[in-house]
């Protein structure tokens, strides 16, 4: 099937209107004064699109082009910043049915079109008028003397563009204005298709006592439009998406301090707001990264941890595993230097140079939003040379609620240097350690932790007995 559009389709939608729709003024990006994009967690954003628009006193129809194709039209608010309250929306329509051959065909079902037959008998193209009955799985055309379902090498010419088709996503606003003149209007709306997350990359020093950390903000835009020279803001925190965008221009303001820095952080309600100190273009179908922070010589602490389970303290199960994995953890505190700002949640990947100076991947983890002065704890993987065997050596139960159980843990170290391993045991209910060969610390109400020093190429043993009161 060959479907062609006449040259009329190259003109703006208002040039050849069908019917008697009111004359509308088209607002394009050429009239845009400012665009502010605030992106939330969860692929949602608030857009402030500020433009200069000529209004007449009374009713005006404005075709506001190049809005997001994923906009929530029910969230849109138009504010008159030149004369607050002078312009108000009477009606609005979001036209996201975009101009393309298939949609033009849809709009002309039940209407007359012109069919051109390029290879007529006398060598000149012949034209016939037909009614387009259907375009479901192919066209059905009713001519004066027949019905045809195959265009062959013929094609359709349309007299005009349907008025409800747009080449770009467009919000059509019927605006009542108290006076005439060019006004600055701010259109605010929520949209999907914009998302962000933080990514952190760290390089661990050779002595494994410090790291250099770089934070990047990764943006993705699948909203259907480009935001040119946008003032960008990011909100970290769990925001209920059933919200309305604020009126006015407050969220569009960027301070002088923010202009001098990549991101300025501020406390915002129960969340944290990050403002990029310069404008940036967020292209449609684009992923881009912007630097968030760069921190040098951040003190870190590496631990090897054997972590248990509370499940075996109320039952008999002698063999609890051999060659158990000992986890490797890196911890640093979010304070000092370029740190000390609330860190948005994201992925953290750590590297370290080998003996030849080539960086190698150590492992990565995901962190949640981390307030200032709080610890960031990363599980990078498991130790190759440090493992453990765990065995329950005795068990007694008194009724359904009281249990005594004894354990032996042998930690093995195949390294050429000694290591300290934290044995972390979550214990349920009301508990106490009644016997042990090494002193434990009660690191929480439900956790006992032992530090086991293991010599090089050797092993070390931990034995203890726990008394537990918990009703099954």
C-alpha positions in Angstrom: 0.0 0.0 0.0 1.4 3.4 -1.0 0.1 6.4 1.0 1.3 9.9 0.1 0.8 13.3 1.7 0.1 16.4 -0.3 2.4 19.4 0.0 -0.2 20.9 2.3 1.2 18.7 5.0 4.4 20.6 5.0 2.6 23.7 6.4 1.9 24.4 10.1 -1.3 22.8 11.4 -3.0 26.2 11.6 -2.4 27.1 8.0 -5.2 24.9 6.6 -7.6 24.2 9.4 -10.5 21.8 9.0 -13.7 23.2 10.4 -14.2 26.5 12.3 -11.8 26.1 15.2 -10.7 29.4 16.8 -7.4 30.9 15.5 -4.6 29.8 17.7 -1.2 31.2 18.4 1.7 28.8 18.2 4.3 29.0 20.9 7.6 27.4 20.0 11.0 27.0 21.7 12.1 30.2 20.0 9.9 32.0 22.6 11.3 30.1 25.6 13.0 32.3 28.2 13.9 29.5 30.7 13.4 25.9 31.3 13.9 24.3 34.8 13.8 20.5 35.2 13.6 19.0 38.7 14.1 15.2 38.5 12.9 12.9 41.3 13.7 9.3 42.1 11.4 7.0 40.2 11.4 8.4 36.7 9.4 11.5 37.4 10.2 15.1 36.8 8.7 18.6 37.3 9.2 20.9 34.3 8.9 24.7 34.4 8.8 26.0 30.8 8.8 29.8 30.7 7.9 31.6 27.5 7.0 35.1 26.2 3.5 34.9 24.7 1.4 37.7 23.0 -2.1 37.8 24.4 -5.2 39.6 23.4 -7.8 40.8 25.9 -10.4 38.1 26.3 -10.0 34.5 25.1 -6.8 33.2 23.5 -5.9 29.8 22.2 -2.2 28.9 22.6 -0.6 25.8 21.0 2.3 25.2 23.4 4.6 23.1 21.3 7.5 20.8 22.4 6.1 19.7 25.7 7.1 16.2 27.0 5.3 13.4 25.2 5.0 11.7 28.7 3.5 14.7 30.5 0.7 14.3 33.0 -1.6 16.9 31.5 -3.7 16.8 34.7 -0.8 18.3 36.6 -0.2 21.3 34.3 -0.4 24.8 35.9 0.0 28.0 33.9 1.1 31.1 35.7 1.3 34.7 34.5 4.6 36.0 35.9 4.3 39.5 34.3 0.9 40.3 35.8 0.1 37.6 38.3 -3.5 36.4 38.1 -4.2 38.3 34.8 -4.3 35.1 32.7 -6.1 32.0 33.6 -6.8 28.7 31.8 -10.3 28.0 30.7 -9.7 24.7 28.9 -6.6 22.7 27.9 -6.1 19.7 25.6 -2.9 17.6 25.4 -2.4 16.6 21.7 0.0 13.7 21.7 -1.5 12.0 18.6 1.4 12.9 16.3 1.5 13.6 12.6 2.5 10.6 10.6 0.9 8.8 7.6 -0.9 6.2 9.6 -2.6 8.8 11.9 -3.6 11.0 8.9 -5.2 7.9 7.4 -7.0 7.2 10.7 -8.4 10.8 10.8 -9.9 10.5 7.3 -11.9 7.4 7.8 -15.5 8.2 6.7 -14.3 11.2 4.7 -13.6 11.9 1.0 -10.1 11.8 -0.3 -8.4 12.0 -3.7 -6.8 8.8 -5.1 -4.2 9.4 -7.8 -3.5 6.6 -10.3 -0.1 7.4 -11.8 -0.3 5.0 -14.7 -3.5 5.8 -16.4 -4.4 4.6 -19.9 -3.3 7.9 -21.7 0.0 8.3 -19.8 -1.2 11.1 -17.5 -2.0 10.5 -13.8 -5.8 10.1 -13.2 -7.5 11.4 -10.1 -10.7 10.0 -8.5 -12.7 10.9 -5.5 -13.4 8.1 -3.0 -14.6 7.7 0.5 -12.2 6.1 2.9 -14.4 3.5 4.6 -11.7 1.8 6.7 -7.9 1.5 7.3 -8.1 -1.6 9.5 -5.4 -4.0 8.2 -5.5 -2.2 4.8 -7.6 0.5 3.2 -11.2 0.1 2.0 -12.1 2.8 -0.6 -15.6 3.4 -2.0 -15.6 4.9 -5.4 -18.8 6.1 -7.3 -19.0 2.7 -9.1 -17.0 0.2 -6.9 -15.2 -0.7 -3.7 -11.5 -1.4 -3.7 -9.2 -2.7 -1.0 -5.9 -2.5 -2.7 -4.2 0.7 -3.8 -1.6 -1.0 -5.9 0.7 1.8 -7.2 -2.0 4.4 -6.5 -1.8 6.8 -3.6 -4.0 9.1 -1.6 -3.8 12.9 -1.5 -5.4 14.7 1.4 -6.8 18.2 1.2 -5.5 19.3 4.6 -3.9 18.3 7.8 -6.5 17.3 10.5 -6.5 20.1 13.1 -6.0 17.6 16.0 -2.8 16.2 14.6 0.5 17.8 15.6 4.1 17.2 14.4 5.3 17.7 18.0 3.6 16.9 21.4 1.5 20.1 22.0 -0.6 21.4 24.9 -3.4 23.5 23.6 -4.5 26.1 26.1 -7.6 28.3 26.0 -6.5 31.3 28.1 -8.6 34.1 29.4 -6.6 37.3 29.6 -7.5 40.5 31.5 -5.6 42.6 29.0 -3.6 42.7 25.8 0.2 42.5 25.6 3.2 40.2 25.6 3.3 38.3 28.9 5.8 35.9 30.5 4.0 32.7 31.1 5.3 29.7 33.2 3.9 26.3 32.3 4.7 23.8 35.1 3.8 20.1 34.7 4.9 16.6 35.9 6.2 14.1 33.4 7.6 10.6 33.2 10.5 9.6 31.1 13.2 11.5 33.1 15.2 9.6 35.6 18.5 10.0 37.5 20.7 8.0 39.8 24.1 8.4 41.4 27.2 6.4 40.5 30.4 6.4 42.5 33.8 5.3 41.4 36.6 4.9 44.0 40.3 4.0 43.6 41.8 2.4 46.7 45.4 3.4 47.7 48.1 0.7 47.7 48.1 0.6 51.5 44.3 0.1 51.5 44.0 2.9 54.1 42.5 5.6 51.8 40.6 6.0 48.5 39.9 8.7 46.0 36.2 8.9 45.3 34.3 10.4 42.4 30.6 10.8 42.3 28.6 11.1 39.1 25.0 11.8 38.4 23.6 9.7 35.6 20.6 11.2 33.7 18.3 9.5 31.2 15.7 11.2 29.1 13.0 9.3 27.2 10.3 11.9 27.6 10.0 12.7 23.9 11.5 16.2 23.9 14.8 17.9 24.5 15.4 20.5 27.3 17.9 23.0 25.9 20.1 25.0 28.3 18.0 23.7 31.2 18.5 24.6 34.8 18.6 21.2 36.4 17.7 20.1 39.9 17.7 16.7 41.5 15.6 15.6 44.5 17.0 12.7 46.6 14.4 11.0 48.8 11.3 8.9 48.5 8.6 11.3 47.2 5.0 10.3 47.0 4.2 10.9 43.3 0.6 12.1 44.0 1.7 15.7 44.2 0.9 18.9 42.4 3.7 21.2 41.0 4.1 24.6 42.8 3.1 27.8 41.0 5.4 30.6 40.2 9.2 30.7 39.7 10.7 29.7 43.0 12.1 26.4 41.9 13.6 28.0 38.8 15.9 30.3 40.8 19.6 29.5 40.8 21.8 31.3 43.3 25.2 32.9 42.6 26.9 30.3 44.7 25.3 27.5 42.7 26.6 29.1 39.5 30.2 28.8 40.8 29.9 25.1 41.7 28.8 21.9 40.0 26.0 21.1 42.5 24.7 23.1 45.4 23.0 20.9 48.0 20.2 22.2 50.2 17.8 20.7 52.7 14.3 20.7 51.1 11.3 19.6 53.2 12.2 16.1 54.2 14.4 15.5 51.1 17.6 16.9 49.7 17.8 19.1 46.6 20.8 19.3 44.4 21.1 22.2 42.0 23.5 22.2 39.1 25.3 25.5 39.0 25.2 25.8 35.2 22.7 25.1 32.5 22.9 21.8 30.5 21.0 20.4 27.5 19.2 17.2 28.3 18.6 15.6 24.8 15.8 13.2 24.0 16.8 9.5 24.1 20.1 10.5 25.8 22.0 9.3 28.8 24.5 11.8 30.2 26.7 12.0 33.3 27.5 15.1 35.4 30.1 15.3 38.1 28.6 15.4 41.6 31.7 15.3 43.8 35.5 14.5 43.9 36.9 13.5 47.3 40.6 12.6 47.8 42.3 10.5 50.5 39.2 9.4 52.2 40.1 7.2 55.2 38.7 3.7 54.8 38.6 0.6 57.0 38.7 -2.9 55.6 37.1 -5.8 57.5 36.9 -9.6 56.9 33.6 -10.9 58.3 32.1 -14.3 58.9 28.4 -13.7 59.3 26.1 -16.3 60.8 22.3 -16.9 61.1 19.9 -17.0 63.9 18.1 -20.1 62.6 20.4 -22.7 64.2 20.2 -21.5 67.8 16.9 -23.3 68.5 17.5 -26.6 66.8 20.1 -29.4 66.6 22.2 -29.2 63.5 25.8 -30.4 64.0 27.4 -29.5 60.7 26.9 -25.9 59.8 29.3 -25.8 56.8 32.9 -26.1 55.7 35.0 -23.6 53.7 32.4 -21.0 54.5 32.9 -17.7 52.7 34.3 -14.7 54.6 33.0 -11.4 53.3 35.2 -8.4 52.5 33.8 -5.0 53.5 35.1 -1.5 53.1 33.7 1.3 55.3 34.2 5.0 55.2 32.5 8.0 56.9 30.6 10.6 54.9 32.4 13.6 56.3 35.4 15.9 55.6 36.8 17.4 52.4 34.4 17.2 49.5 32.3 14.7 51.4 29.9 15.7 54.2 27.0 16.3 51.9 24.0 13.9 51.9 25.0 11.2 49.4 22.2 10.1 47.0 21.8 6.4 46.8 23.4 4.6 43.9 26.1 2.2 42.7 29.6 2.2 44.1 32.5 0.5 42.2 36.0 0.3 43.6 39.3 -0.3 41.8 42.9 -0.7 42.9 46.2 -0.7 40.8 48.1 -3.9 40.5 51.9 -4.3 40.7 52.2 -3.1 37.1 50.1 0.1 37.8 47.0 -1.2 36.0 43.7 -0.6 37.7 41.7 -3.7 38.5 38.1 -4.0 39.7 37.8 -4.9 43.4 34.0 -5.1 43.5 30.9 -3.0 44.0 27.8 -2.5 46.0 24.7 -0.4 46.1 24.2 2.3 48.8 21.0 3.9 50.0 20.7 7.7 50.6 23.3 8.4 53.2 23.1 11.5 55.5 26.3 13.4 56.3 28.5 12.0 59.1 27.0 8.5 58.6 29.1 5.4 57.5 29.0 4.1 54.0 29.5 0.3 54.1 30.3 -1.7 51.0 30.3 -5.5 50.6 32.9 -6.0 47.8 33.0 -9.8 47.7 34.5 -12.8 49.5 38.0 -13.5 50.5 39.8 -16.2 48.5 42.4 -17.2 51.2 40.3 -16.8 54.4 37.6 -19.4 55.0 35.9 -21.1 58.0 34.4 -24.3 59.2 31.5 -24.2 61.7 30.0 -27.0 63.8 27.4 -27.2 66.5 29.0 -29.3 69.3 26.2 -29.5 71.8 22.4 -28.7 72.1 19.9 -28.9 74.9 16.3 -27.8 74.9 14.1 -27.1 77.9 10.6 -27.1 76.7 9.6 -25.0 73.8 11.3 -21.7 74.8 14.7 -22.4 76.4 17.8 -23.7 74.5 21.5 -24.1 75.2 23.8 -24.7 72.2 27.6 -24.8 71.8 29.7 -24.1 68.7 33.2 -24.4 67.4 34.3 -22.2 64.5 37.7 -22.7 62.9 38.9 -19.8 60.8 41.6 -20.7 58.3 44.1 -18.2 56.8 46.2 -19.1 53.7 47.7 -15.6 53.4 51.4 -14.9 54.1 50.3 -12.2 56.7 48.1 -12.4 59.7 44.4 -11.3 59.5 41.7 -10.3 61.9 38.3 -11.8 61.2 35.0 -10.6 62.7 32.7 -13.4 63.6 29.2 -11.8 63.6 26.4 -14.0 65.1 22.8 -12.8 65.1 21.1 -14.5 68.1 17.3 -14.5 68.5 15.2 -13.8 71.6 16.6 -13.2 75.1 20.2 -14.5 75.0 23.5 -14.6 76.8 26.9 -16.1 76.1 27.5 -18.5 79.1 30.9 -19.8 78.0 33.6 -18.7 75.4 37.3 -19.0 74.8 37.5 -15.4 73.4 35.7 -12.3 74.7 32.7 -11.2 72.6 31.1 -7.7 72.2 27.4 -7.2 72.2 27.3 -5.0 69.1 23.5 -4.8 69.1 20.5 -6.2 71.0 20.5 -9.3 68.8 24.2 -9.6 67.8 27.4 -11.0 69.3 30.7 -10.2 67.6 34.1 -11.8 68.2 37.4 -10.6 66.8 39.5 -13.6 65.9 43.2 -13.0 65.1 44.5 -15.7 62.7 48.3 -16.0 62.2 49.7 -16.2 58.7 49.3 -19.6 57.0 47.5 -21.0 60.1 44.1 -21.2 61.7 42.4 -20.1 64.9 39.5 -21.6 66.9 36.5 -19.9 68.5 34.3 -21.8 70.9 31.2 -20.5 72.7 27.9 -21.6 74.3 24.7 -19.5 74.0 21.7 -19.6 76.2 18.6 -18.5 74.3 15.0 -18.0 75.5 12.7 -17.7 72.5 9.3 -19.4 72.1 8.8 -21.2 68.8 
